[in-house]
């Protein structure tokens, strides 16, 4: 069973360095069967840096929701230039977006949790689903410290929603270690981090956080923490 196999693999990789987990993924999956989904957060930038340092032939892709901050687009270009890599950019289906905004307006996500999730479904989940249907392995930048919805993530998981292995090479990395790596290796990061944005998503759904707040408090800040996932990373039972 795939879920049991994932648990065995996760046990074998528990405590391993992120680069070791990435090397394992590159060897475990056939070429082009595993890809890294980057949203250009600090964690994703560290993974990109590690992939390039290790010379691993794992392709990168990202989701352009159409509502990203300009700073994220700037970082996309800076990352491509820094590492000399191609990054596949995925978009939502235009007719779906048009119908949604015609019916509910441009800022539907503020109206209810259901409409916010519908916006995430159309702009994020659907294009991701199309991409993941072509893969067997999905590398993500999730960490246990990021939020209350992510405290139990493992280095390798079986994602029932999308039917593939999810690899979390930074699952055990702390916030302190993350930023030590970024500063030591001069990894390019989003300019919004210096303005109090530890977690960055779509522009209208992200704000700077206040001192002492959780690092994901600025994401969908009008909702309770237990609701703060967009549907890309559903909690597995």
DOBANU-777100 format. One record per residue (C-alpha): residue in one letter; x, y negated, z. Coordinates in pm, 1 decimal, always signed. Example, Ala and Ser with C-alpha at 12.3 -4.5 7.8 and 13.67 -1.06 7.14 Angstrom:
a  +1230.0  +450.0  +780.0
s  +1367.0  +106.0  +714.0
***
This chain:
x  +0.0  +0.0  +0.0
x  +135.3  -340.0  -98.3
x  +56.4  -502.9  +237.2
x  +239.4  -228.7  +426.2
x  +531.8  -250.7  +185.3
x  +548.6  -626.3  +248.9
x  +560.8  -567.3  +625.3
x  +849.6  -323.3  +584.4
x  +1039.1  -564.9  +359.9
x  +972.7  -852.9  +597.9
x  +1110.3  -649.0  +885.9
x  +1424.8  -577.6  +687.5
x  +1469.1  -946.2  +602.2
x  +1378.3  -1088.4  +941.7
x  +1662.3  -1298.4  +1077.2
x  +1837.2  -1317.0  +740.2
x  +1963.0  -1650.5  +606.7
x  +1743.6  -1818.5  +342.0
x  +2002.3  -1761.6  +70.3
x  +2008.2  -1389.5  +152.7
x  +1631.3  -1371.0  +113.9
x  +1652.6  -1553.4  -218.4
x  +1923.1  -1317.1  -340.9
x  +1703.3  -1025.4  -239.4
x  +1407.5  -1171.4  -434.3
x  +1620.1  -1221.7  -745.8
x  +1726.7  -856.2  -729.7
x  +1391.9  -706.7  -625.6
x  +1181.4  -855.4  -905.5
x  +1233.1  -823.3  -1278.7
x  +1345.3  -1140.8  -1462.0
x  +1062.2  -1394.3  -1496.0
x  +839.7  -1185.1  -1265.3
x  +918.8  -1409.9  -968.1
x  +905.1  -1789.8  -960.7
x  +943.9  -2072.0  -710.8
x  +651.8  -2312.4  -661.4
x  +786.1  -2652.8  -560.4
x  +587.8  -2954.4  -446.2
x  +913.3  -3144.5  -384.5
x  +878.4  -3148.0  -8.8
x  +1194.3  -3137.2  +201.7
x  +1167.7  -2758.4  +233.8
x  +1124.9  -2713.0  -140.1
x  +1425.1  -2931.1  -210.6
x  +1639.2  -2713.4  +15.4
x  +1524.1  -2401.7  -170.1
x  +1600.5  -2565.7  -505.3
x  +1948.6  -2652.4  -380.5
x  +2003.4  -2294.6  -260.9
x  +1883.4  -2146.1  -590.1
x  +2131.9  -2358.4  -779.3
x  +2419.2  -2290.0  -539.0
x  +2353.9  -1915.6  -561.9
x  +2311.3  -1935.7  -943.8
x  +1987.7  -1737.6  -922.2
x  +1779.0  -1711.5  -1236.8
x  +1445.8  -1785.6  -1072.3
x  +1226.6  -2034.5  -1263.8
x  +1061.9  -2333.2  -1096.0
x  +713.2  -2470.1  -1145.2
x  +503.0  -2742.9  -985.9
x  +140.8  -2857.3  -977.0
x  +60.6  -3207.1  -1098.4
x  -281.9  -3279.3  -950.8
x  -307.7  -3618.6  -1118.1
x  -317.3  -3791.5  -777.7
x  +46.2  -3763.8  -667.3
x  +243.0  -4061.3  -527.4
x  +485.1  -4232.1  -765.3
x  +766.3  -4134.2  -529.1
x  +695.5  -3767.0  -601.1
x  +722.6  -3820.8  -976.5
x  +1048.5  -4009.7  -918.8
x  +1183.7  -3713.9  -721.6
x  +1075.4  -3467.5  -991.6
x  +1292.1  -3651.3  -1243.2
x  +1578.6  -3695.9  -996.3
x  +1573.4  -3321.9  -920.3
x  +1578.2  -3226.0  -1286.8
x  +1873.5  -3455.7  -1347.8
x  +2067.1  -3358.3  -1033.6
x  +2053.8  -2984.9  -1102.1
x  +2017.3  -2984.8  -1479.7
x  +1710.0  -2761.9  -1465.2
x  +1370.1  -2734.3  -1626.8
x  +1061.1  -2744.1  -1407.2
x  +734.7  -2621.5  -1555.6
x  +451.8  -2865.2  -1478.2
x  +98.9  -2727.7  -1441.9
x  -216.1  -2939.6  -1470.1
x  -582.0  -2889.4  -1376.1
x  -836.9  -2837.5  -1653.3
x  -951.5  -3181.8  -1770.7
x  -1320.8  -3084.3  -1818.6
x  -1333.6  -2954.4  -1458.8
x  -1189.9  -3279.4  -1322.6
x  -1422.7  -3489.1  -1537.3
x  -1732.0  -3300.7  -1421.4
x  -1624.6  -3318.0  -1056.0
x  -1558.1  -3691.0  -1056.5
x  -1870.1  -3771.1  -1257.7
x  -2082.7  -3583.8  -1004.6
x  -1913.3  -3676.9  -677.4
x  -1696.8  -3983.3  -747.5
x  -1321.0  -4038.5  -737.2
x  -1285.9  -4010.1  -358.4
x  -1510.2  -3711.2  -288.1
x  -1254.2  -3559.5  -50.2
x  -1348.2  -3810.4  +220.4
x  -1714.4  -3711.8  +212.5
x  -1694.2  -3358.7  +354.0
x  -1460.3  -3065.6  +409.8
x  -1648.0  -2876.7  +139.5
x  -1591.6  -3147.0  -122.0
x  -1227.6  -3190.2  -18.9
x  -1176.0  -2818.9  -68.0
x  -1355.7  -2835.6  -403.4
x  -1113.1  -3107.1  -516.1
x  -819.8  -2892.9  -399.9
x  -967.8  -2590.9  -576.6
x  -992.1  -2767.4  -910.3
x  -668.1  -2964.2  -891.2
x  -448.0  -2705.5  -716.0
x  -588.3  -2357.8  -669.7
x  -712.9  -2298.1  -1023.9
x  -389.1  -2396.0  -1202.5
x  -188.0  -2203.4  -943.2
x  -408.2  -1896.4  -993.1
x  -346.2  -1902.9  -1366.0
x  +28.4  -1913.5  -1310.4
x  +38.7  -1650.3  -1037.3
x  -160.3  -1408.2  -1252.5
x  +157.4  -1376.9  -1463.4
x  +388.4  -1307.9  -1165.3
x  +467.5  -1040.6  -907.4
x  +655.5  -1267.1  -664.9
x  +583.8  -1621.8  -544.9
x  +851.5  -1814.8  -354.2
x  +723.8  -2088.0  -120.2
x  +871.8  -2342.3  +119.4
x  +652.7  -2253.8  +418.9
x  +792.6  -2269.4  +771.6
x  +637.9  -2150.3  +1097.7
x  +692.1  -2487.5  +1262.9
x  +493.4  -2678.4  +1001.0
x  +143.4  -2638.4  +1147.2
x  -90.3  -2430.4  +1360.2
x  -204.4  -2248.5  +1044.3
x  +149.1  -2127.1  +966.8
x  +291.6  -2001.0  +1295.4
x  +264.4  -1634.5  +1197.7
x  +412.1  -1639.1  +847.2
x  +676.6  -1379.4  +763.2
x  +971.3  -1380.6  +520.2
x  +772.0  -1150.9  +288.8
x  +392.1  -1125.5  +280.0
x  +134.6  -965.2  +56.7
x  -105.7  -1232.3  -64.4
x  -445.9  -1068.1  -102.3
x  -599.8  -1376.9  -261.5
x  -360.5  -1381.8  -555.6
x  -245.4  -1019.9  -555.9
x  +131.8  -1058.9  -531.5
x  +424.1  -1083.5  -290.5
x  +477.6  -1421.4  -126.4
x  +835.6  -1492.0  -21.0
x  +901.6  -1750.3  +250.4
x  +1281.5  -1783.6  +276.9
x  +1255.7  -2073.9  +523.9
x  +993.5  -1913.1  +748.7
x  +1224.6  -1910.4  +1051.1
x  +1404.9  -2240.1  +982.2
x  +1356.7  -2518.7  +1235.3
x  +1290.8  -2882.5  +1150.6
x  +1631.5  -2976.2  +1291.6
x  +1817.4  -2717.4  +1082.9
x  +1623.3  -2820.7  +773.2
x  +1735.0  -3182.4  +793.6
x  +2089.3  -3090.3  +894.0
x  +2114.7  -2897.5  +567.1
x  +1967.7  -3187.0  +365.8
x  +2211.4  -3439.1  +510.7
x  +2514.2  -3208.7  +487.3
x  +2454.0  -3125.8  +120.5
x  +2310.4  -3462.3  +15.3
x  +1992.0  -3299.0  -112.7
x  +1759.6  -3546.7  -289.6
x  +1431.8  -3594.8  -102.1
x  +1113.2  -3795.9  -139.3
x  +1155.6  -4164.8  -53.6
x  +833.2  -4145.6  +149.5
x  +1014.3  -3942.7  +416.6
x  +1191.1  -4262.6  +523.4
x  +851.6  -4430.5  +558.1
x  +712.2  -4184.3  +811.3
x  +574.5  -3917.4  +577.7
x  +712.4  -3576.9  +688.2
x  +455.6  -3388.2  +477.1
x  +352.8  -3522.4  +136.7
x  +62.8  -3420.1  -84.4
x  -175.6  -3620.0  -300.1
x  -158.1  -3995.4  -240.7
x  -515.8  -4051.4  -112.9
x  -492.6  -3751.2  +121.3
x  -156.5  -3830.7  +281.9
x  -52.7  -4097.7  +530.2
x  +245.2  -4172.6  +750.6
x  +229.7  -4020.2  +1098.3
x  +258.9  -4188.6  +1436.3
x  +533.8  -4110.0  +1689.2
x  +460.7  -3782.8  +1864.7
x  +211.3  -3656.9  +1607.0
x  +237.3  -3312.9  +1445.7
x  +443.0  -3316.0  +1123.8
x  +132.7  -3236.4  +917.5
x  -92.6  -3484.2  +1097.1
x  -79.4  -3712.3  +793.2
x  -233.0  -3448.7  +562.8
x  -615.1  -3474.4  +546.0
x  -590.2  -3666.8  +874.0
x  -968.7  -3695.6  +906.9
x  -1000.8  -3315.9  +958.3
x  -916.7  -3096.0  +1255.8
x  -580.9  -2910.4  +1230.5
x  -740.0  -2567.6  +1178.6
x  -892.4  -2686.9  +849.8
x  -573.2  -2832.9  +707.2
x  -499.9  -2597.8  +419.2
x  -589.5  -2659.3  +56.9
x  -654.0  -2298.3  -39.1
x  -310.2  -2223.3  -179.0
x  -196.8  -2060.8  +144.5
x  -491.7  -1876.0  +293.5
x  -427.9  -1705.3  +625.4
x  -406.5  -1329.8  +577.5
x  -566.1  -1089.6  +825.5
***
